[in-house]
Amino acid sequence: MIAEAAYFHAEQRGFAPGGEVEDWLAAEEEVDALLAHSNGMRQ
């Protein structure tokens, strides 16, 4: 999930070099939030 989200971040910035770490970290935050929201709905 993180890799796919990071890919979309990179795509949005035109795959310009130098933003890979930021893409990955943003993707981690998105996936974490998604999973936290999903877990909250199950309880």
Beta strands, then each sheet from edge to edge (+ up, - down):
end
